[in-house]
């Protein structure tokens, strides 16, 4: 399911980027990092799982000159609590890191401030230091270390972004 047009327009991606409905083939057409490939292989039913998420929540891809360079999948864990997963073509990301990071930060900022999102999070593998730094660059703050969390047993980190316009019931915010 594509996000509403106002979500996409608010991100102000560069005009050369075409935002399109997600297809699992977009992920397979990208040159993924070894870590992303390993994550995909850890699931026997990766394609079915991703398609189910895409059909029930929000998912879209970024194309440049007809080639997929990134796919964003957002899924609702429970009311107000969402997770985002980003697959990116590592050649594109390395060659265009500033543009890719700025566009992703604008998208994440807008999504995190939607009225139905209280919390947006991203999970990052511990063995991917560039992704750990990138999560912070696009506006997430580190929250927790998760031991043996990834499908292959790798440790991971949770990064969060809170929508402070929505009331929290946590005693920490009182």
C-alpha positions in Angstrom: 0.0 0.0 0.0 1.4 3.4 -0.9 1.5 6.1 1.7 -0.8 9.0 1.1 0.4 11.5 -1.4 0.9 14.1 1.3 3.4 11.8 3.1 5.4 11.5 -0.1 5.2 15.1 -1.0 6.2 16.3 2.4 9.5 14.3 2.2 10.5 16.5 -0.8 12.7 13.8 -2.4 14.8 15.1 -5.2 12.8 15.4 -8.4 14.8 12.7 -10.1 13.5 10.2 -7.6 10.3 8.5 -8.6 8.2 7.1 -5.7 6.3 4.1 -6.8 4.2 1.3 -5.3 6.4 -1.4 -3.7 7.0 -4.8 -5.4 9.2 -7.5 -3.8 11.1 -7.6 -7.1 12.5 -4.2 -6.3 14.4 -5.6 -3.4 15.8 -8.5 -5.6 16.8 -6.0 -8.4 18.9 -3.9 -6.1 22.6 -4.6 -5.3 22.1 -5.3 -1.6 24.9 -5.3 0.9 26.1 -8.7 2.1 24.3 -8.1 5.4 21.0 -7.4 3.8 21.4 -10.5 1.6 22.2 -12.6 4.7 19.0 -11.2 6.4 16.9 -12.1 3.4 18.3 -15.6 3.3 17.5 -16.1 7.0 13.8 -16.3 6.2 12.5 -19.3 4.3 9.4 -17.2 3.3 11.0 -13.7 2.9 9.0 -12.8 -0.3 5.7 -13.9 1.2 6.4 -12.1 4.4 7.4 -8.8 2.8 4.5 -8.9 0.4 2.0 -9.5 3.3 3.5 -6.5 5.1 3.4 -4.4 2.0 -0.3 -5.3 1.3 -1.4 -4.6 4.8 0.6 -1.5 5.8 2.7 1.0 3.9 5.4 0.2 1.4 7.0 2.1 -1.4 10.1 2.1 -3.5 12.3 4.8 -4.9 13.2 4.5 -8.6 15.8 6.4 -10.5 15.9 6.0 -14.3 13.5 3.0 -13.8 15.9 1.2 -11.5 15.0 0.6 -7.8 17.4 2.2 -5.4 15.5 1.9 -2.1 12.4 0.3 -0.6 10.7 1.5 2.6 8.4 -0.8 4.5 6.4 0.5 7.5 4.4 -1.9 9.6 2.2 -1.4 12.7 3.2 -3.4 15.7 0.3 -2.1 17.8 -1.7 1.0 18.1 0.6 4.0 17.7 3.7 1.9 17.4 5.3 1.5 14.0 8.6 0.0 12.6 10.3 1.0 9.4 12.6 -1.3 7.4 14.8 0.2 4.6 16.4 -1.9 1.9 18.8 0.1 -0.3 21.0 -0.5 -3.3 24.4 -0.1 -1.6 26.1 1.2 -4.7 23.5 4.0 -5.0 23.6 4.8 -1.3 27.4 5.0 -1.3 27.6 7.2 -4.4 24.7 9.5 -3.2 24.9 9.2 0.6 24.2 12.9 1.3 21.1 13.1 -1.0 19.9 9.7 0.1 20.3 10.5 3.8 18.6 13.9 3.5 15.7 12.5 1.6 15.3 9.6 4.1 15.5 12.0 7.0 12.7 14.2 5.6 10.6 11.1 4.9 11.1 9.7 8.5 10.5 13.1 10.1 7.2 13.5 8.3 6.1 9.9 9.0 7.1 10.1 12.7 4.8 13.2 13.0 1.7 11.7 11.5 -1.2 11.9 14.0 -1.6 8.1 14.3 2.1 7.4 15.1 3.2 7.7 18.7 6.5 5.8 18.2 8.5 4.9 15.1 11.4 2.5 15.5 14.1 0.9 13.4 16.1 -2.2 14.2 19.7 -2.3 13.1 22.2 -5.2 13.1 25.2 -4.7 15.4 27.6 -5.9 12.7 26.6 -3.0 10.4 28.3 0.1 11.8 27.4 2.3 8.8 23.7 1.5 9.3 24.0 2.2 13.0 25.3 5.7 12.2 22.8 6.2 9.4 19.9 5.5 11.8 21.0 8.5 13.9 21.6 10.7 10.8 18.0 10.1 9.7 16.6 11.2 13.1 16.4 8.2 15.3 18.0 7.9 18.8 19.5 4.8 20.2 17.3 3.1 22.8 18.4 -0.5 23.4 20.8 -3.3 22.6 19.2 -6.6 21.7 21.4 -9.7 22.2 21.1 -12.5 19.7 18.1 -10.7 18.1 18.5 -11.1 14.3 17.2 -14.2 12.5 20.8 -15.4 12.2 21.5 -14.7 15.9 23.4 -11.4 15.4 23.0 -8.8 18.1 20.9 -5.7 17.1 20.0 -2.2 18.3 16.6 -0.5 18.5 16.5 3.1 17.5 13.3 5.2 18.2 11.7 8.4 17.2 8.8 9.7 19.2 5.9 11.9 18.2 5.8 14.3 21.1 2.4 15.6 20.0 0.8 12.4 21.2 0.4 11.8 25.0 2.5 9.1 26.5 1.3 7.1 29.5 4.9 6.4 30.7 5.7 7.5 34.2 9.1 8.8 32.7 7.2 11.6 30.9 5.2 12.8 33.9 
